[in-house]
Amino acid sequence: QVQLVESGGGLVQPGGSLRLSCAASGSFFSINDMGWYRQAPGKERELVATITRGGVTNYADSVKGRCTISRDNVKNRVYLQMNSLKPEDTAVYYCNARVLTRGMWGDYWGQGTQVTVSS
């Protein structure tokens, strides 16, 4: 089994910053792509940023220049540094990872962490 646990969410004022963390644990051989997605009330889940094992990143246009995704392959962690936060960034943020277990690749999700941007 693979578990992804997010942390770092919370309430922040517009213009503020947050750093989200996600730790992968359990029984697996390797982790390929990792990423962050978010879902606002009444909206579909959307991509925020992804990062390959080699460090190639991809960002949604809405967060480019404001967010930075990074990872630690030794600790099996992925991070999302969010700056200049806006009210429209309010959502539940989910960690995602493509994980190799027992010879099969699978997509795994965390439980989510709430980010609220409000004055």
Stockholm file with secondary structure:
# STOCKHOLM 1.0

chainA/1-119         QVQLVESGGGLVQPGGSLRLSCAASGSFFSINDMGWYRQAPGKERELVATITRGGVTNYADSVKGRCTISRDNVKNRVYLQMNSLKPEDTAVYYCNARVLTRGMWGDYWGQGTQVTVSS
#=GR chainA/1-119 SS CEEEEEECCEEECTTCCEEEEEEEEESCSEEEEEEEEEECTTSCCEEEEEECTTCCEEECTTTTTTEEEEEETTTTEEEEEECSCCGGGCEEEEEEEEEEETTEEEEEECCCEEEEECC
#=GC SS_cons         CEEEEEECCEEECTTCCEEEEEEEEESCSEEEEEEEEEECTTSCCEEEEEECTTCCEEECTTTTTTEEEEEETTTTEEEEEECSCCGGGCEEEEEEEEEEETTEEEEEECCCEEEEECC
//
